[in-house]
Amino acid sequence: MAATSNRKLATISCPHCEQETMVSVPDEDVELEVRRYVALYGDYTTAVCPADHKFWVYFC
């Protein structure tokens, strides 16, 4: 993970096509859960891979 101001960057794989994508995370110790669909609750960020697939990354 690399630092950007107070947030970190993590590399994840798209759940649709497996292409790697960088996402901003609140802490390097957080566990990430990638989902194809948004859930009703939880802290998350929305990501888009190079193939334009939209998905959600939750912080556990």
Stockholm file with secondary structure:
# STOCKHOLM 1.0

chainA/1-60         MAATSNRKLATISCPHCEQETMVSVPDEDVELEVRRYVALYGDYTTAVCPADHKFWVYFC
#=GR chainA/1-60 SS CEEETTEEEEEEECTTTCCEEEEEESCTTCCEEEESSCCSSSCEEEEECTTCCEEEEEEC
#=GC SS_cons        CEEETTEEEEEEECTTTCCEEEEEESCTTCCEEEESSCCSSSCEEEEECTTCCEEEEEEC
//
